[in-house]
Amino acid sequence: AVGFTGSRAGGLALVKLAQARPVPIPVYAEMSSINPALLLPNALAARGAALGEAFVASLTMGAGQFCTNPGLVLAIEGEGLDAFAQAATEAVRGASAATMLTSGISQAYSAGVEALASKQGVTELARGQVAPRGQCGQAALFETTAEAFLADPSLGHEVFGASSVLVRCRDEAELQRVI
């Protein structure tokens, strides 16, 4: 059997190779997951700022190269979400750049972050500290509305590294449409 964590293209190439063998073997793969985090209103009201800080710790762990990296945050508008976003923004700004696994991954991450930054309807909330050398990823946090997210499927694609998109929903019905 094959165990794989990584890009969808890489994982599908392995599946194709494994299935083409005279005796096919299974491929167990985690491919291109964006790992959405759902922030519920009561939790945000009780501890929005603390959740923002904890979120950034998870986002930046290992330069964001863990398969549990929260690349998408979904929540309903309100004071708790504002506190979350403010704390997360401040924490991202203070985050050190971190070494990525390879220069190719680092380049793909930078390209993905720049692509997000250029999307219509997406606002950059913060970037982390500038990398002191090559092959480092600079954390990035963006936000958008549910309407913009639903209109552009590429906003739900993984950017492998310490970047995330906060999707602000007007109400529970809109949140359910995004989910």
Secondary structure, 3 states (H helix, E strand, C coil): CEEEEECHHHHHHHHHHHHHCCCCCCEEEEECCCCEEEECHHHHHHHHHHHHHHHHHHHHHHHHCCCCCCCEEEEECCHHHHHHHHHHHHHHHHCCCEECCCHHHHHHHHHHHHHHHCCCCEEEEEECCCCCCCCEECCEEEEEEHHHHHHCHHHHCCCCCCEEEEEEECCHHHHHHHC
